[in-house]
Amino acid sequence: MAHKGIITLINPNQIYPPIAPYALDVLTTALEAEGFETHVLDLTFHVGDWKQALRDYFDSSRPLLVGVTCRNTDTVYAFEQRPFIDGYKAVIDEVRGLTAAPVIAGGVGFSTMPFALVDYFDVDFGVKGPGEKIICDLAQAFVEGRTADHIPGLLINRGPGQVTRVPPPVLNGRAAAAPAPVAAPAPLPAPAPLSFGAVGRYESRAWQAETERSYTRRSGEPYKIDNLRYYREGGLGSILTKSGCVYKCSHCVEPDAKGTQFARRGVAAVVDEMESLTAQGIYDLHTTDSEFNLSISHSKSLLREIIRRREGDPASPLRHLRLWVYCQPAPFDEEFAELLAAAGCAGVNVGADHVRPEMLDAWKVTGKGTRYYDFSDTVRLVELSHRYGMLTMVEALFGMPGENLSTMRECVDRMMALDATVTGFSLGLRLFPYMDLAISLAEKCDGVRTLPGLQSNNATRPIVLKPLRKCSSPIEYERQFMFDESGEFRLVCYFSPDLPEAPGTVGSPHGIWQASVDFLWDHIPKSEYYRVMLPTISGSSENDNNYADNPFLTSLNRQGYTGAFWAHWRDREAIMSGTGALGELAVEAAR
């Protein structure tokens, strides 16, 4: 049977250690099921010759449509503030010169500021949230000669500064009350104030996701994602069990970018996919859900199916599985811990974030605004995980509104007392347009004043944010979190002004919160450094815990270590020096 046409998907990411672009396997699965031949151009492994790789491909291929994934807009590390989108734009500009095919962009990073990035990249279309159904609808429209104007959820570039969205078929009450943007042949005078409903904030995107089909994961095939190579060079595979999040934490992009309802995948489909990956020799799989234990009944069902196959078939490749999961402190009961361990879970990474209830009350909340755990839940998670032989990493984030020296000290002391395998402390928050915190700060600025705590390393003047209602378009609103008024990069971050910093630091738009970093390094005894990750300022320490181009992580991969990188953190000095003995995983010795 002849295919309908070629769809080319491009991964422009060139950051190491390499992370497989899972989304392109998802899109490939959906497109192939609809009769399209799908090619993947993976530029991760063409750092020095990516332009030639593009030229060689487009010299002989004439795709119907080109898709580009943008997994991250930047490092999201408040002390580095390194953008990636300029590199993505360079790739897209090169593609534009090689093919007349329309270009569509998407990905979770893209979804944090989709209107601005459609405009910045100058692509024809964009997708906020899961893209597998929308890209299939768009490709089919091209096959049939139809316009794209009626494809639900699609963002369309109408020209410089004009990006519109086709209303989705399923709207929550908040979004339904707001009019969708309307394409205009010319700029409109005195536009009505924008609303968050009109730009698609906090909608369900479950309708956009493919949940029943098992995604096809390949290795070693031309023009497909080479998952085994990624595992060998990056140390981890990935698995998605559900998309979206029903919670509403004030610092998080996930409910907006991925949707406010869970799109739970079929249990059999997920485990089939895990079985396929382990059969290819990809034994360490990390969940890519927002948090694995949210919607815990679904997670338990999935674990039971893994256990059933592991125990029922002596030849099952799932017997080699080492699962790594992201979790919140609750819900996490003993049954869940027992199921995790029996399914082959090697480690649990918990985003506890803080110990003080007044900090968590305004921060880690459900969709109804109520806090859903306290520090006792974190204590119990660590105890249960260790009891069942699983490693733990507990993470805290400092710098939210109200953070001060006292709250930071208490959090450090109580979290270190947990004796997790590794405890990680971060400082400062990268702001994205549709976070609750970012929206609140923009409202307080009101386009006329700055606020203490707003910071960017590249800021040349006070940072004054505009609320959406005062912006001429969603493009203007979103751009201000990435660019300054002259179009230069200015990644906006936030640090609590109550932290122990000099007035000159707090009052400066480009102040560096050095004293707070120094406190953390000074407060924790040097004898405990082996089991803690601390924020670093460029040049201050060789123990950088930023993921992008991290020397420790690249050293791990060169030496053949696998699994979550934090599982090897305690042995980092030996590993970095090349004297560490390579074993399968620390967790194997603990069992």
ZAMARGU-4260 file (C-alpha; in steps of 0.2 Angstrom, whole numbers, plus 5000, padded with zeros to 4 digits):
<rodrens>
0) 5000/5000/5000 | 5007/5017/4995 | 5010/5029/5008 | 5001/5046/5008 | 5017/5056/5009
5) 5033/5059/5019 | 5033/5068/5035 | 5050/5074/5042 | 5053/5076/5060 | 5068/5085/5066
10) 5077/5085/5083 | 5088/5100/5084 | 5094/5097/5102 | 5113/5096/5103 | 5115/5096/5122
15) 5125/5082/5131 | 5122/5070/5138 | 5110/5065/5125 | 5092/5062/5130 | 5081/5053/5117
20) 5067/5064/5109 | 5053/5052/5115 | 5040/5064/5107 | 5047/5060/5090 | 5043/5041/5093
25) 5026/5046/5098 | 5023/5056/5083 | 5031/5043/5071 | 5019/5030/5079 | 5004/5040/5076
30) 5009/5046/5058 | 5013/5029/5052 | 4996/5022/5059 | 4988/5035/5047 | 4998/5030/5032
35) 5012/5042/5032 | 5030/5038/5029 | 5039/5046/5043 | 5058/5051/5043 | 5067/5057/5059
40) 5083/5068/5057 | 5091/5067/5074 | 5104/5081/5075 | 5110/5076/5092 | 5123/5065/5084
45) 5128/5079/5071 | 5135/5092/5082 | 5149/5097/5070 | 5140/5093/5054 | 5122/5097/5056
50) 5120/5108/5041 | 5128/5095/5030 | 5116/5082/5037 | 5101/5093/5033 | 5108/5097/5015
55) 5111/5078/5012 | 5093/5074/5017 | 5084/5087/5008 | 5094/5085/4992 | 5084/5069/4990
60) 5068/5070/5000 | 5053/5081/4997 | 5042/5080/5013 | 5024/5085/5014 | 5027/5093/5031
65) 5042/5096/5043 | 5040/5095/5062 | 5053/5102/5074 | 5053/5097/5093 | 5058/5110/5106
70) 5060/5100/5122 | 5068/5114/5132 | 5069/5133/5129 | 5084/5135/5140 | 5093/5126/5155
75) 5080/5132/5167 | 5094/5134/5179 | 5093/5151/5188 | 5112/5154/5189 | 5116/5149/5171
80) 5101/5156/5161 | 5108/5148/5145 | 5095/5149/5130 | 5093/5135/5118 | 5080/5143/5106
85) 5093/5152/5096 | 5101/5136/5091 | 5084/5129/5087 | 5080/5144/5076 | 5097/5142/5067
90) 5091/5124/5062 | 5074/5130/5057 | 5081/5144/5046 | 5092/5131/5038 | 5078/5120/5034
95) 5068/5134/5027 | 5082/5137/5014 | 5081/5118/5009 | 5063/5114/5007 | 5047/5123/5003
100) 5037/5111/5015 | 5028/5120/5029 | 5035/5119/5046 | 5026/5115/5063 | 5034/5116/5080
105) 5030/5108/5096 | 5037/5100/5112 | 5035/5104/5131 | 5047/5118/5130 | 5039/5126/5115
110) 5022/5124/5124 | 5027/5136/5138 | 5027/5151/5126 | 5020/5144/5110 | 5013/5161/5102
115) 5030/5169/5105 | 5040/5155/5098 | 5029/5152/5082 | 5033/5171/5079 | 5052/5170/5084
120) 5055/5154/5074 | 5044/5160/5059 | 5036/5143/5057 | 5020/5141/5049 | 5011/5131/5063
125) 5013/5126/5081 | 5006/5114/5094 | 5004/5117/5113 | 5003/5101/5122 | 5003/5083/5115
130) 5005/5084/5096 | 5001/5067/5089 | 4983/5070/5084 | 4985/5088/5078 | 5000/5084/5067
135) 4990/5069/5059 | 4975/5081/5056 | 4987/5094/5048 | 4996/5081/5037 | 4979/5074/5031
140) 4972/5091/5027 | 4987/5094/5016 | 4984/5077/5007 | 4966/5082/5004 | 4970/5100/4999
145) 4961/5107/5013 | 4965/5123/5023 | 4972/5121/5041 | 4961/5134/5047 | 4949/5122/5055
150) 4961/5110/5064 | 4956/5111/5082 | 4970/5117/5094 | 4982/5122/5079 | 4992/5138/5081
155) 4994/5147/5064 | 5006/5160/5059 | 4997/5174/5050 | 5012/5185/5048 | 5024/5195/5059
160) 5016/5197/5076 | 5000/5188/5071 | 4998/5171/5078 | 4981/5164/5080 | 4974/5148/5088
165) 4960/5137/5081 | 4948/5134/5096 | 4949/5116/5103 | 4934/5105/5103 | 4934/5102/5122
170) 4935/5118/5133 | 4934/5119/5152 | 4922/5132/5159 | 4936/5145/5161 | 4941/5144/5143
175) 4924/5143/5136 | 4919/5160/5143 | 4933/5168/5133 | 4933/5172/5114 | 4946/5163/5104
180) 4958/5174/5094 | 4952/5179/5077 | 4963/5180/5062 | 4964/5198/5054 | 4970/5204/5037
185) 4977/5219/5045 | 4981/5225/5063 | 4965/5229/5073 | 4963/5246/5082 | 4960/5246/5101
190) 4959/5227/5103 | 4949/5220/5118 | 4959/5215/5133 | 4966/5197/5131 | 4961/5184/5143
195) 4970/5168/5148 | 4956/5158/5141 | 4958/5165/5124 | 4976/5159/5123 | 4972/5142/5130
200) 4979/5142/5147 | 4975/5128/5159 | 4964/5118/5147 | 4962/5099/5146 | 4973/5093/5133
205) 4969/5075/5135 | 4960/5075/5119 | 4976/5078/5110 | 4985/5063/5116 | 4986/5045/5110
210) 4982/5034/5125 | 4978/5016/5118 | 4992/5013/5106 | 5009/5006/5111 | 5022/5018/5104
215) 5034/5010/5093 | 5052/5012/5099 | 5066/5007/5088 | 5085/5005/5088 | 5097/5005/5074
220) 5085/5009/5060 | 5089/5023/5047 | 5079/5039/5049 | 5072/5033/5066 | 5076/5037/5084
225) 5090/5026/5089 | 5085/5022/5107 | 5099/5010/5111 | 5112/5022/5105 | 5104/5035/5117
230) 5104/5023/5131 | 5123/5018/5128 | 5128/5036/5127 | 5115/5044/5139 | 5112/5030/5152
235) 5093/5031/5152 | 5078/5026/5142 | 5061/5034/5145 | 5043/5029/5147 | 5027/5039/5148
240) 5012/5032/5158 | 5001/5047/5157 | 5001/5065/5152 | 4995/5081/5160 | 4992/5085/5178
245) 4977/5090/5189 | 4987/5099/5202 | 4991/5118/5201 | 5008/5121/5209 | 5012/5139/5207
250) 5030/5136/5200 | 5025/5123/5188 | 5022/5123/5169 | 5016/5106/5167 | 4997/5108/5170
255) 4997/5122/5157 | 5009/5115/5144 | 5002/5097/5145 | 4984/5100/5151 | 4974/5100/5167
260) 4967/5082/5166 | 4977/5066/5166 | 4977/5057/5149 | 4981/5040/5156 | 4988/5027/5144
265) 4982/5009/5142 | 4991/4998/5155 | 4995/4985/5142 | 5001/4997/5129 | 5013/5005/5142
270) 5020/4988/5147 | 5021/4982/5129 | 5032/4997/5126 | 5043/4993/5141 | 5045/4975/5136
275) 5050/4981/5118 | 5064/4993/5126 | 5071/4980/5138 | 5071/4967/5124 | 5082/4979/5114
280) 5094/4980/5129 | 5088/4996/5136 | 5086/4991/5154 | 5085/5008/5164 | 5069/5017/5160
285) 5064/5033/5168 | 5046/5039/5169 | 5042/5055/5160 | 5025/5058/5168 | 5024/5074/5178
290) 5024/5063/5193 | 5022/5044/5193 | 5012/5042/5209 | 4998/5055/5205 | 4983/5045/5199
295) 4990/5031/5210 | 4977/5018/5206 | 4983/5019/5188 | 5001/5018/5193 | 4998/5003/5204
300) 4989/4994/5190 | 5003/4997/5178 | 5016/4990/5191 | 5005/4974/5194 | 5006/4971/5175
305) 5025/4972/5175 | 5026/4960/5190 | 5014/4948/5182 | 5024/4947/5166 | 5041/4947/5176
310) 5035/4933/5187 | 5025/4923/5174 | 5038/4922/5160 | 5056/4917/5165 | 5062/4923/5148
315) 5053/4940/5149 | 5065/4955/5146 | 5056/4964/5160 | 5066/4954/5172 | 5081/4965/5167
320) 5071/4981/5170 | 5077/4995/5182 | 5064/5008/5184 | 5067/5026/5190 | 5052/5037/5194
325) 5048/5055/5199 | 5036/5056/5213 | 5027/5068/5224 | 5028/5065/5243 | 5010/5059/5243
330) 5001/5048/5239 | 5014/5035/5243 | 5009/5020/5254 | 5017/5004/5258 | 5008/4994/5245
335) 5014/5006/5232 | 5032/5004/5238 | 5031/4985/5238 | 5024/4986/5220 | 5038/4997/5214
340) 5051/4986/5221 | 5043/4970/5214 | 5042/4978/5197 | 5061/4982/5197 | 5061/5000/5203
345) 5079/5006/5207 | 5076/5023/5213 | 5063/5036/5218 | 5066/5055/5215 | 5054/5065/5226
350) 5050/5083/5223 | 5047/5088/5241 | 5053/5106/5238 | 5051/5112/5257 | 5047/5107/5275
355) 5038/5123/5281 | 5019/5121/5279 | 5017/5140/5276 | 5029/5139/5261 | 5020/5124/5254
360) 5002/5131/5257 | 5004/5144/5243 | 5014/5133/5232 | 5011/5114/5231 | 4992/5114/5229
365) 4978/5104/5221 | 4967/5111/5207 | 4956/5118/5222 | 4971/5127/5230 | 4973/5115/5245
370) 4990/5108/5250 | 4991/5090/5247 | 5006/5084/5258 | 5017/5089/5272 | 5035/5085/5277
375) 5029/5069/5287 | 5024/5062/5269 | 5042/5065/5263 | 5049/5056/5278 | 5038/5041/5276
380) 5042/5040/5257 | 5061/5039/5261 | 5058/5027/5274 | 5047/5015/5264 | 5059/5017/5249
385) 5074/5012/5259 | 5065/4998/5267 | 5061/4990/5250 | 5079/4992/5244 | 5076/5008/5233
390) 5088/5023/5232 | 5081/5040/5235 | 5084/5058/5229 | 5075/5072/5239 | 5074/5089/5231
395) 5071/5106/5238 | 5069/5122/5230 | 5073/5139/5238 | 5069/5156/5233 | 5050/5156/5232
400) 5040/5171/5240 | 5043/5172/5259 | 5059/5162/5258 | 5072/5169/5271 | 5087/5163/5280
405) 5077/5155/5294 | 5066/5145/5282 | 5081/5139/5272 | 5091/5134/5287 | 5077/5123/5294
410) 5073/5115/5277 | 5092/5110/5275 | 5093/5103/5293 | 5077/5093/5292 | 5080/5086/5274
415) 5098/5082/5278 | 5092/5072/5293 | 5082/5061/5282 | 5098/5053/5275 | 5091/5051/5258
420) 5104/5043/5246 | 5106/5061/5239 | 5098/5077/5244 | 5097/5091/5231 | 5095/5110/5235
425) 5091/5122/5221 | 5090/5141/5222 | 5080/5153/5212 | 5066/5150/5199 | 5065/5152/5181
430) 5049/5161/5177 | 5038/5156/5162 | 5023/5165/5156 | 5008/5154/5162 | 5015/5149/5179
435) 5003/5156/5193 | 5019/5164/5201 | 5023/5173/5185 | 5006/5179/5182 | 5005/5186/5200
440) 5021/5195/5198 | 5016/5202/5181 | 5000/5209/5189 | 5009/5217/5203 | 5021/5225/5191
445) 5006/5231/5180 | 5018/5236/5167 | 5024/5252/5177 | 5035/5245/5191 | 5048/5232/5195
450) 5048/5221/5210 | 5062/5215/5221 | 5067/5198/5217 | 5065/5199/5198 | 5082/5195/5190
455) 5091/5191/5174 | 5109/5190/5172 | 5108/5200/5156 | 5096/5213/5162 | 5102/5231/5158
460) 5087/5240/5166 | 5074/5236/5179 | 5063/5221/5174 | 5045/5228/5172 | 5032/5214/5167
465) 5016/5217/5159 | 5000/5207/5163 | 4992/5199/5149 | 4977/5211/5149 | 4988/5225/5145
470) 4998/5217/5131 | 4993/5219/5113 | 4995/5200/5109 | 5000/5184/5118 | 5016/5186/5108
475) 5020/5202/5118 | 5016/5194/5134 | 5026/5178/5132 | 5041/5187/5124 | 5045/5197/5140
480) 5050/5182/5150 | 5063/5178/5137 | 5068/5194/5128 | 5071/5212/5133 | 5063/5227/5124
485) 5077/5227/5111 | 5075/5209/5107 | 5091/5203/5116 | 5090/5187/5127 | 5084/5191/5145
490) 5078/5175/5154 | 5068/5181/5169 | 5070/5173/5185 | 5064/5176/5203 | 5073/5175/5220
495) 5065/5179/5236 | 5070/5197/5241 | 5070/5191/5260 | 5085/5180/5257 | 5101/5185/5266
500) 5107/5196/5252 | 5114/5214/5252 | 5102/5228/5247 | 5112/5231/5232 | 5110/5213/5226
505) 5091/5213/5229 | 5089/5230/5221 | 5099/5226/5205 | 5090/5218/5190 | 5106/5207/5187
510) 5111/5204/5205 | 5118/5187/5209 | 5112/5179/5225 | 5129/5174/5230 | 5127/5176/5249
515) 5113/5163/5249 | 5123/5151/5239 | 5138/5153/5251 | 5126/5150/5266 | 5121/5133/5259
520) 5139/5128/5256 | 5145/5134/5273 | 5130/5128/5283 | 5132/5110/5277 | 5147/5101/5284
525) 5160/5097/5271 | 5159/5079/5277 | 5142/5078/5270 | 5146/5085/5253 | 5147/5068/5246
530) 5128/5065/5247 | 5121/5083/5243 | 5119/5093/5227 | 5121/5112/5230 | 5118/5126/5218
535) 5134/5133/5210 | 5138/5149/5202 | 5150/5148/5187 | 5167/5144/5192 | 5163/5141/5211
540) 5164/5122/5211 | 5167/5107/5200 | 5152/5099/5207 | 5139/5107/5195 | 5122/5099/5196
545) 5115/5107/5180 | 5111/5094/5168 | 5116/5102/5151 | 5134/5098/5146 | 5138/5092/5164
550) 5155/5085/5166 | 5151/5072/5179 | 5136/5066/5168 | 5147/5065/5152 | 5160/5056/5162
555) 5147/5043/5168 | 5142/5040/5151 | 5159/5038/5144 | 5163/5025/5157 | 5147/5015/5154
560) 5137/5019/5169 | 5118/5018/5167 | 5103/5024/5177 | 5098/5040/5185 | 5114/5050/5187
565) 5111/5055/5205 | 5112/5036/5209 | 5131/5038/5207 | 5133/5055/5215 | 5141/5048/5231
570) 5155/5040/5220 | 5157/5055/5209 | 5175/5059/5214 | 5181/5042/5210 | 5171/5042/5194
575) 5177/5059/5188 | 5195/5053/5191 | 5192/5037/5182 | 5196/5026/5197 | 5179/5020/5201
580) 5175/5002/5198 | 5161/5000/5185 | 5146/4990/5192 | 5129/4988/5185 | 5121/5000/5198
585) 5123/5004/5217 | 5106/4997/5220 | 5110/4980/5214 | 5122/4978/5229 | 5109/4984/5241
590) 5097/4970/5236
</rodrens>
